[in-house]
Amino acid sequence: MKPAAFCLAAVLPLVGCATLEPTPPASGVDHTPPSVESSSPLGSPFREPRADGLAAGRPLLIDRTDLRLGTTVQYRRIPSAGELHDLTLLPGLARIVLSFDSWPREYAPLETLNSAPEGTEIVVVLAGWPPSRAAAEAWNYLRAPLRIVVVVPGPPPSSTEVTSLNAMRALERVIAQMDEPSRAGFERLQRPLSFRKLVE
């Protein structure tokens, strides 16, 4: 049985959703990872986990206070400038959700996000601790409106990782995936902390 996600604390707006994937190779072979289903009528909010048990995946983001008839477009990669331009043709575009199983390590690939349609919110879900201070600070250079959620595998290896997260202006929340929730190691974190437990 696949792990079921419990206590997903990053609750953000979503009414309509479109997931855009890369076009399969010309050979016709579909290399798109299989979706993960659960007994929930909404399905599992995460796809197959990484080796360390984390997954940014495809979170379902809902906010009861958001009454707009809005559409969310979700990518598991950084969309191209052309793809972002094409989103202007999508009725009711409200936000773009980017979910990554690993951190982009530099600013250059992120710069495309500045081409997002005006007035569109960008929600980013990152898995794991930042690989470097530079990888965390790269998000600060974007002009686009961001909301970032980071899912981590328990306490940080050192205070360096927490310092890197504190330097991210758009970081909204950290979610620690732990069997037994504890704030030990997170004392210096300057953002809200929540916990998630996976049960097989």
Secondary structure, DSSP 8 states (H G I E B T S, - for coil): ---EEE--------SEEEE------TT-----------SSTT--SS-S--TTS----------TT--S--EEEEESS---HHHHHHGGGSTTEEEEEEEESS---SSGGGGGGGGS-TT-EEEEEEESS-SSHHHHHGGGG--S-EEEEEEESSS-SSHHHHHHHHT-TTEEEEEEE-SS---TT-TT--S-EEEEEEE-
